Amino acid sequence: MIRALAAAAGAAVAVGVILWKRQPILQAVATDQDSTRTMPAPSASSVSALVNDAGSNNVRAMLNTIRWAEGTTGENGYRTLFGGDLFDSYAAHPNIVVAKLSNGKPIKSTAAGAYQILYRTWRSLDALGLPDFSPRSQDLAAVELIRRRGALQDVKDGQFARALVKLAPEWASLPGAGYGQPEKRAADLVAIYKGQGGRVA
């Protein structure tokens, strides 16, 4: 009996260690599950405001900077799946689970498009009423994600460093994200941002 209990306890500890070790991998594909989102969920009336915000020079520069960090600046960026393969239709988020190695660790993700938006993150934006997963819809969704992180006004005001800190939990490629994926350097990001016409206050 004592040996059986000891074996069971050892197995429980082993399972606990395995689960603990897997947490960075799970976090790497769960950037939409984060308490640092400070703004309420979107409403359909938010779309017109997002369209206006998307036209801001600083916001456009930040969107392009995020795309550079996520590796989706090329011609096919808006139809890029996690890992680099392409999807064919903009009718809806493709919701394709892709398994890849990142820093030597296996990661499964539904990330897609220019901003590598997870499927469940996309569904959390249903209230916006975006009709498809077209480039325009992806841009507006990304602006909404910036707003939900409480960083939209910082971006518009040229507070790039402050915005970057707030946005790191949303995009794993940003410095300090901590999701176990390669992160870009802040100095490189600000250079891209300025090169895209962004203003730093």
URNOR-V763624 format. One record per residue. N is the residue number from 1. RES is the residue in three letters. PSI is psi in degrees with one decimal (* if undefined). NEAR is the number of other ideal C-beta (glycine too) atoms within 8 Angstrom. Layout:
# URNOR-V763624
n=(N & N)
res=(RES & RES)
psi=(PSI & PSI)
near=(NEAR & NEAR)
This chain:
# URNOR-V763624
n=(1 & 2 & 3 & 4 & 5 & 6 & 7 & 8 & 9 & 10 & 11 & 12 & 13 & 14 & 15 & 16 & 17 & 18 & 19 & 20 & 21 & 22 & 23 & 24 & 25 & 26 & 27 & 28 & 29 & 30 & 31 & 32 & 33 & 34 & 35 & 36 & 37 & 38 & 39 & 40 & 41 & 42 & 43 & 44 & 45 & 46 & 47 & 48 & 49 & 50 & 51 & 52 & 53 & 54 & 55 & 56 & 57 & 58 & 59 & 60 & 61 & 62 & 63 & 64 & 65 & 66 & 67 & 68 & 69 & 70 & 71 & 72 & 73 & 74 & 75 & 76 & 77 & 78 & 79 & 80 & 81 & 82 & 83 & 84 & 85 & 86 & 87 & 88 & 89 & 90 & 91 & 92 & 93 & 94 & 95 & 96 & 97 & 98 & 99 & 100 & 101 & 102 & 103 & 104 & 105 & 106 & 107 & 108 & 109 & 110 & 111 & 112 & 113 & 114 & 115 & 116 & 117 & 118 & 119 & 120 & 121 & 122 & 123 & 124 & 125 & 126 & 127 & 128 & 129 & 130 & 131 & 132 & 133 & 134 & 135 & 136 & 137 & 138 & 139 & 140 & 141 & 142 & 143 & 144 & 145 & 146 & 147 & 148 & 149 & 150 & 151 & 152 & 153 & 154 & 155 & 156 & 157 & 158 & 159 & 160 & 161 & 162 & 163 & 164 & 165 & 166 & 167 & 168 & 169 & 170 & 171 & 172 & 173 & 174 & 175 & 176 & 177 & 178 & 179 & 180 & 181 & 182 & 183 & 184 & 185 & 186 & 187 & 188 & 189 & 190 & 191 & 192 & 193 & 194 & 195 & 196 & 197 & 198 & 199 & 200 & 201)
res=(MET & ILE & ARG & ALA & LEU & ALA & ALA & ALA & ALA & GLY & ALA & ALA & VAL & ALA & VAL & GLY & VAL & ILE & LEU & TRP & LYS & ARG & GLN & PRO & ILE & LEU & GLN & ALA & VAL & ALA & THR & ASP & GLN & ASP & SER & THR & ARG & THR & MET & PRO & ALA & PRO & SER & ALA & SER & SER & VAL & SER & ALA & LEU & VAL & ASN & ASP & ALA & GLY & SER & ASN & ASN & VAL & ARG & ALA & MET & LEU & ASN & THR & ILE & ARG & TRP & ALA & GLU & GLY & THR & THR & GLY & GLU & ASN & GLY & TYR & ARG & THR & LEU & PHE & GLY & GLY & ASP & LEU & PHE & ASP & SER & TYR & ALA & ALA & HIS & PRO & ASN & ILE & VAL & VAL & ALA & LYS & LEU & SER & ASN & GLY & LYS & PRO & ILE & LYS & SER & THR & ALA & ALA & GLY & ALA & TYR & GLN & ILE & LEU & TYR & ARG & THR & TRP & ARG & SER & LEU & ASP & ALA & LEU & GLY & LEU & PRO & ASP & PHE & SER & PRO & ARG & SER & GLN & ASP & LEU & ALA & ALA & VAL & GLU & LEU & ILE & ARG & ARG & ARG & GLY & ALA & LEU & GLN & ASP & VAL & LYS & ASP & GLY & GLN & PHE & ALA & ARG & ALA & LEU & VAL & LYS & LEU & ALA & PRO & GLU & TRP & ALA & SER & LEU & PRO & GLY & ALA & GLY & TYR & GLY & GLN & PRO & GLU & LYS & ARG & ALA & ALA & ASP & LEU & VAL & ALA & ILE & TYR & LYS & GLY & GLN & GLY & GLY & ARG & VAL & ALA)
psi=(-46.0 & -42.1 & -38.1 & -43.6 & -40.9 & -41.0 & -42.2 & -42.3 & -42.1 & -39.3 & -40.3 & -42.8 & -42.9 & -44.3 & -41.8 & -41.6 & -42.9 & -47.0 & -41.3 & -43.0 & -26.1 & -14.2 & -44.6 & -34.7 & -43.6 & -41.0 & -33.4 & -23.0 & 16.7 & 40.9 & -8.4 & -6.7 & 77.2 & 134.1 & -7.8 & -3.0 & 121.7 & -13.8 & 155.5 & 166.9 & 154.3 & 160.7 & 164.6 & -31.1 & -10.5 & -17.9 & -44.0 & -37.9 & -39.0 & -38.4 & -44.0 & -44.1 & -37.0 & -20.2 & -7.5 & 137.0 & -45.0 & -38.7 & -43.2 & -42.0 & -38.7 & -40.6 & -44.0 & -32.3 & -42.0 & -41.9 & -41.6 & -44.7 & -36.7 & -6.1 & 31.7 & 32.3 & -11.4 & -177.8 & -33.9 & 18.1 & -38.2 & -10.6 & 33.3 & 131.4 & 162.5 & 126.2 & -14.9 & -14.0 & 168.3 & 149.5 & 163.2 & -27.0 & 140.3 & 8.2 & -34.6 & 164.2 & 130.3 & -26.5 & 49.0 & 122.8 & 121.6 & 134.0 & 124.7 & 164.6 & 135.3 & 119.6 & 35.9 & 3.6 & 142.6 & 133.5 & 136.5 & 133.6 & 148.5 & 11.5 & 136.9 & 155.3 & -175.8 & -27.2 & 13.5 & 55.5 & 128.2 & 153.5 & -43.9 & -29.5 & -43.5 & -44.2 & -28.5 & -11.3 & 13.0 & -33.3 & -19.5 & -23.0 & 28.2 & 131.6 & -14.6 & -167.7 & 32.2 & 166.1 & -42.4 & -45.7 & -39.5 & -42.6 & -47.2 & -37.9 & -40.9 & -39.6 & -40.5 & -38.7 & -36.5 & -43.5 & -43.0 & -24.3 & 1.0 & 21.5 & -3.5 & -44.7 & -36.7 & -44.3 & -47.2 & -32.5 & -3.1 & 15.6 & 71.4 & -48.3 & -41.7 & -42.2 & -39.6 & -41.2 & -41.8 & -29.7 & -15.4 & -38.9 & -18.1 & -38.0 & 116.6 & -17.6 & -8.6 & 150.2 & 134.3 & 3.0 & -43.2 & 27.0 & 10.0 & 13.0 & 160.4 & 133.6 & 139.2 & 155.8 & 142.3 & -38.1 & -38.6 & -38.8 & -42.8 & -32.6 & -42.1 & -45.7 & -48.2 & -38.3 & -22.8 & 8.9 & 8.2 & 145.9 & 134.4 & 125.3 & *)
near=(4 & 5 & 6 & 7 & 8 & 8 & 8 & 8 & 8 & 8 & 8 & 8 & 8 & 8 & 8 & 8 & 8 & 8 & 8 & 7 & 7 & 8 & 8 & 10 & 11 & 8 & 11 & 15 & 12 & 9 & 15 & 9 & 4 & 9 & 3 & 8 & 8 & 6 & 7 & 3 & 5 & 10 & 7 & 8 & 6 & 11 & 11 & 7 & 8 & 13 & 9 & 8 & 12 & 12 & 7 & 10 & 8 & 12 & 15 & 12 & 14 & 14 & 13 & 12 & 13 & 14 & 12 & 11 & 11 & 11 & 8 & 12 & 7 & 6 & 3 & 7 & 11 & 11 & 10 & 16 & 12 & 10 & 6 & 5 & 7 & 7 & 10 & 4 & 6 & 9 & 5 & 7 & 11 & 10 & 8 & 8 & 7 & 12 & 6 & 9 & 7 & 10 & 7 & 4 & 10 & 7 & 14 & 7 & 12 & 14 & 11 & 16 & 14 & 13 & 14 & 13 & 14 & 13 & 10 & 8 & 11 & 11 & 8 & 8 & 12 & 6 & 9 & 14 & 7 & 10 & 5 & 8 & 13 & 9 & 8 & 6 & 12 & 14 & 11 & 14 & 14 & 13 & 14 & 13 & 13 & 15 & 12 & 10 & 14 & 11 & 12 & 11 & 6 & 12 & 15 & 10 & 8 & 10 & 9 & 13 & 8 & 9 & 13 & 12 & 8 & 12 & 13 & 12 & 9 & 11 & 13 & 10 & 12 & 15 & 10 & 7 & 13 & 6 & 9 & 12 & 11 & 6 & 10 & 11 & 7 & 9 & 6 & 8 & 15 & 11 & 8 & 11 & 14 & 10 & 6 & 10 & 8 & 13 & 8 & 8 & 5)
